[in-house]
Amino acid sequence: MKEETRFAFVTLISWLMACLIEILMQVQIGTSLLSGAIWGRIILMTILEAVIIIAKYTQTMLASYGTIIVMLYFGVLSLGGILQVSARFSGLGILTQLIGVVGVMTALTGIVDGFNQRTKAHEARWRKKHK
């Protein structure tokens, strides 16, 4: 699988898990699914995901830092779903924890991708400078 395709896949999965955690946690506290509290954050997460995917495909210099920051955000959100779920052994609680674990793992993969992007950018700049 190409690096950009794998990156987009990991980012998409991490985004999806973070959105699901957001919805499940808001449902847990009784917020309506049509509430602006839910959809505002989902729109923000969607914009962040689109920005880092576009930055990766265009090979911008700050793509690696954006990737690391956004994946940290998605990872913390997923970790919050694991830690803050009530009724842990109910069906919804187990589903939330499972989604949270998948979200944290994909966010960690995205963070590693961000560090790899940064390393490649430094190597390319160093080679260009020292030729």
C-alpha positions as CSV (number, residue, x, y, z in Angstrom):
1,M,0.0,0.0,0.0
2,K,1.3,3.5,-0.9
3,E,2.4,5.6,2.0
4,E,-0.2,8.4,1.3
5,T,-3.0,5.8,1.0
6,R,-2.0,4.2,4.3
7,F,-1.8,7.6,5.9
8,A,-5.3,8.6,4.6
9,F,-6.7,5.2,5.8
10,V,-5.2,5.6,9.3
11,T,-6.4,9.2,9.6
12,L,-9.9,8.3,8.4
13,I,-10.2,5.4,10.9
14,S,-8.8,7.6,13.7
15,W,-11.3,10.4,12.8
16,L,-14.2,7.9,12.6
17,M,-13.4,6.5,16.0
18,A,-13.1,10.0,17.6
19,C,-16.5,11.0,16.0
20,L,-18.2,7.8,17.3
21,I,-16.7,8.3,20.8
22,E,-18.0,11.9,20.7
23,I,-21.5,10.8,19.8
24,L,-21.6,7.9,22.3
25,M,-20.3,10.1,25.1
26,Q,-22.8,12.8,24.4
27,V,-25.6,10.2,24.3
28,Q,-24.4,8.8,27.6
29,I,-25.0,12.2,29.3
30,G,-28.3,12.7,27.6
31,T,-27.5,15.3,24.9
32,S,-29.7,15.2,21.9
33,L,-28.0,14.0,18.7
34,L,-29.2,17.1,16.9
35,S,-27.4,19.3,19.4
36,G,-24.8,21.9,18.2
37,A,-22.5,20.6,20.9
38,I,-22.0,17.4,19.0
39,W,-22.1,18.6,15.5
40,G,-19.8,21.5,16.1
41,R,-17.0,19.2,17.4
42,I,-17.6,16.7,14.6
43,I,-17.3,19.5,12.0
44,L,-14.1,20.7,13.7
45,M,-12.7,17.2,13.6
46,T,-13.7,16.8,9.9
47,I,-11.9,20.0,9.0
48,L,-8.8,19.0,10.9
49,E,-8.7,15.6,9.2
50,A,-9.1,17.2,5.8
51,V,-6.4,19.7,6.4
52,I,-3.8,17.1,7.4
53,I,-4.7,14.8,4.5
54,I,-4.4,17.7,2.1
55,A,-1.1,18.8,3.7
56,K,0.3,15.2,3.4
57,Y,-0.6,14.9,-0.3
58,T,0.8,18.4,-1.1
59,Q,4.0,17.6,1.0
60,T,3.9,20.9,2.9
61,M,6.6,21.5,5.4
62,L,4.4,21.7,8.5
63,A,2.3,18.6,7.6
64,S,4.2,16.5,10.1
65,Y,3.5,18.9,13.0
66,G,-0.2,19.1,12.0
67,T,-0.4,15.4,11.8
68,I,1.1,14.9,15.3
69,I,-1.2,17.6,16.8
70,V,-4.4,16.3,15.2
71,M,-3.6,12.7,16.0
72,L,-2.9,13.6,19.6
73,Y,-6.3,15.3,19.7
74,F,-8.0,12.3,18.3
75,G,-6.1,10.0,20.6
76,V,-6.9,12.0,23.7
77,L,-10.6,12.1,22.7
78,S,-10.6,8.3,22.2
79,L,-8.8,7.8,25.5
80,G,-11.4,10.0,27.2
81,G,-14.0,7.7,25.9
82,I,-12.3,4.7,27.5
83,L,-11.8,6.4,30.8
84,Q,-15.0,8.3,31.2
85,V,-17.6,5.8,30.1
86,S,-20.2,4.9,32.7
87,A,-21.8,1.5,32.9
88,R,-18.6,-0.1,31.6
89,F,-20.1,-3.6,31.4
90,S,-23.2,-2.7,29.5
91,G,-23.4,-3.2,25.8
92,L,-22.9,0.5,25.0
93,G,-20.1,0.7,27.5
94,I,-18.2,-2.2,26.0
95,L,-18.8,-0.8,22.5
96,T,-17.5,2.6,23.6
97,Q,-14.4,1.1,25.2
98,L,-13.7,-1.0,22.1
99,I,-14.0,2.0,19.8
100,G,-11.8,3.9,22.1
101,V,-9.1,1.3,22.1
102,V,-9.1,1.2,18.2
103,G,-9.1,5.0,18.2
104,V,-6.1,5.2,20.5
105,M,-4.2,2.6,18.5
106,T,-4.8,4.3,15.2
107,A,-4.0,7.7,16.6
108,L,-0.7,6.3,17.9
109,T,0.0,5.0,14.4
110,G,-0.8,8.5,13.0
111,I,1.6,10.1,15.5
112,V,4.4,7.7,14.4
113,D,3.6,8.6,10.8
114,G,3.9,12.3,11.7
115,F,7.3,11.7,13.2
116,N,8.3,9.7,10.1
117,Q,7.2,12.6,7.9
118,R,9.3,15.0,9.9
119,T,12.4,12.7,9.7
120,K,12.0,12.4,5.9
121,A,11.6,16.2,5.5
122,H,14.8,16.8,7.6
123,E,16.7,14.2,5.6
124,A,15.7,15.7,2.3
125,R,16.6,19.2,3.4
126,W,19.9,18.0,4.8
127,R,20.8,16.1,1.6
128,K,19.9,19.2,-0.5
129,K,22.0,21.4,1.7
130,H,25.0,19.1,1.7
131,K,25.2,18.1,-2.0
